[in-house]
Amino acid sequence: MSMGEVFLVGTGPGDPDLLTLRALRCMQAADVVLYDNLVSEPIRALLPEGIERIYVGKERANHTMRQQSINALMVELAQKGRRVLRLKGGDPFVFGRGGEEIETLAEHGVPFQVVPGITAALGVAAYCGIPLTHRDYAQSVTFVTGHLQDGSMDLDWIALARPRQTVVIYMGLLGLPVLCEQLIAHGRSAQTPAAVIQQGTQPTQRVVTATLATLAQRVQTEGLKPPTLIIVGEVVLLHDKLRWFQPSMEDDSASLM
């Protein structure tokens, strides 16, 4: 039996129009797909009829399949000659564990291709009218993951609290109060603008803006739920002026301060 192949494909933050042509070609060429919770329904609708679909979850604290099991399943399917499509939200190499997955494939001699996707920070910020860098506000941008460990966030708070930069936090909604408190405690002004975006780039996109001092309470009041992205920095001030994407639902954006 000849060896199959694995296509590790990033699908972007949710809007199917943001898929690359290469991603779409790989989707059409595969005969079995393993997909995450963050792969939106409109993107899944583009999969070929008859393709075998395997949901592998990856929601926080609710993993349908453990990472090691996903890795092993890809190897098993490829060794059976299958063309395996591994779909991930965003970009596979930005907090997507894509490196771990292809390490396993390489160790077992499984051929693979990697198709980058628009990572959530870029796509969501663009759809919110929040430029991540701007000569008047921010000369650098930092991406971090907000997963909690042992009840605290293990982040370089001193570096993140430096001025004139934008900080983008993935998977940080649960720890938002800690995030805001620690940034203020390490020198970032309590009046620093910040935003939380739910389901960015999709028709259900919601944006809540506030300051570090008030953001956690505003988000709780608005009832935002994952998936979300957090953006901290003066560039958030441009949201009201530069917002261009109009979700189909009623606009739930909250005004700054």
HELIX and SHEET records of a PDB file:
HELIX    1   1 PRO A   16  LEU A   18  5                                   3    
HELIX    2   2 LEU A   21  ALA A   29  1                                   9    
HELIX    3   3 GLU A   41  ARG A   44  1                                   4    
HELIX    4   4 GLN A   67  GLN A   79  1                                  13    
HELIX    5   5 GLY A   98  GLU A  107  1                                  10    
HELIX    6   6 ALA A  120  TYR A  127  1                                   8    
HELIX    7   7 TRP A  157  LEU A  160  1                                   4    
HELIX    8   8 LEU A  176  ALA A  185  1                                  10    
HELIX    9   9 LEU A  215  GLU A  222  1                                   8    
HELIX   10  10 GLU A  234  LEU A  238  5                                   5    
HELIX   11  11 HIS A  239  LEU A  242  1                                   4    
SHEET    1   A 5 GLU A  52  GLY A  57  0                                        
SHEET    2   A 5 VAL A  32  ASP A  36  1                                        
SHEET    3   A 5 ARG A  83  LYS A  88  1                                        
SHEET    4   A 5 GLU A   5  GLY A  10  1                                        
SHEET    5   A 5 PHE A 112  VAL A 115  1                                        
SHEET    1   B 5 VAL A 141  THR A 145  0                                        
SHEET    2   B 5 THR A 166  TYR A 170  1                                        
SHEET    3   B 5 THR A 228  VAL A 232 -1                                        
SHEET    4   B 5 PRO A 193  GLN A 198 -1                                        
SHEET    5   B 5 ARG A 206  THR A 211 -1                                        
END                                                                             
